[in-house]
Amino acid sequence: MPNITRYNVNLGLAQTPDVADPDTLAAVAPIYNALRALAGGLDNFTGTAYVAPEEYESQVDISGILVGNTCKIYRKFGEAISAGQTVRISGSLAYKGTSGTVIGFTPVSRAINEWGIIVLLGMWNIGGLTSGEVYCAGNTAGTIALASALPSNQKLGRALGTTGIFFNPDLA
């Protein structure tokens, strides 16, 4: 796991305490480090923990997922996928999702063999929706459709407006 050096919560603290006296530093350092650890924990809890793109490969452990504002995993993509398309996992690679296989969506376009984020649960901001309608996996890989048009396809979420779905795919 990479060492987190950047937090979304701004505590206004420098990387190390600016204290000249060794006795004061010895007394302040544990409290200072505890505050920084709490900032990292808060970022993890809310789902906003910063992970640099070059660190995606080290983030593949999904033994535990904590729901904050989003749930996400990091995978290498087995094909080019555009932002907003549905995703499935086969082996260790991500591909465009089809009905019954969708586990998430990608918020950012990725080329083949690139690492990227797959969002498993949360708000999905895309346009052209009908507010209040349920959406499902479309008949074309990576797409969505109105569930009323394809009632037997995997349900993915409900549009909360014309530009956002609460994504919570039916995995059963």
ABEGO torsion letter per residue (X at the ends): XBBBABBABBAGBBABBBBABAAAAAAAAAAAAAAAAAAAAAAAAAGABBBBAAAAAAAABAABBBBBABBBBBBBBABBBBBGBBBBBBEABBBBBBBGABABBBABBBBBGBBBBBBABEBBBBBGBBBGBBBBBBABBGBBBBAAABAABBBAEBBABAABBBBBBBAX
